[in-house]
């Protein structure tokens, strides 16, 4: 009996530690792109005017990327997509497929952007009220912002070189 009680005590302590870690995890409380409470259903806007102008000028198409990598999906104009609770979702036009590339930034990190051009959007659906930041070329803060459920904001991505979501 003593061995079983001791094992149950260790399991209880480990479960308590795990719960404590979850409670203090950075910025977000729920998983990536899963649906559930607090999820926002959004509709992708029309293609940005700059995208057509670049195509007409014959500018070579290069896909926008982010480092470290994060989950994303391509979304056509007028298509619905979700931004689950706990995510900072960003929309950047991907001229290689003529769709919006929606990144779902869940893990607390500083993300470095490549080929993010012109007008896009973001939805800050994070939990826990973290302050997020857009940074310029030299690490200067362009914009600090907090979560705001139900709001989608326009953003000129040209001066943004990195994003910290917590």
PEWODA-V859089 format. One record per backbone hydrogen bond with DSSP energy under -0.5 kcal/mol. NH is the residue of the N-H (numbers start at 0). CO is the residue of the C=O. If there is no record, write none. Layout:
NH;CO  NH;CO
This chain:
4;0  5;1  6;2  7;3  8;4  9;5  10;6  11;7  12;8  13;9  14;10  15;11  16;12  17;13  18;14  19;15  20;16  21;17  22;18  23;19  24;21  27;25  38;35  39;82  41;39  41;80  43;78  50;47  51;47  52;48  53;49  54;50  55;51  56;52  57;54  58;53  64;113  66;111  70;103  72;101  74;99  77;43  78;75  80;41  82;39  85;124  86;83  86;124  87;104  88;86  88;122  89;102  90;120  91;100  93;98  94;92  96;93  97;93  98;93  99;74  100;91  101;72  101;99  102;89  102;100  103;70  104;87  104;102  105;103  110;108  110;162  111;66  112;160  113;64  116;114  119;154  120;90  121;152  122;88  124;86  124;122  126;26  131;129  131;144  132;163  133;142  134;161  135;139  138;135  141;133  141;139  142;133  144;131  146;129  147;123  150;147  152;121  154;119  156;117  156;154  159;156  160;134  160;158  161;134  162;110  163;132  164;108
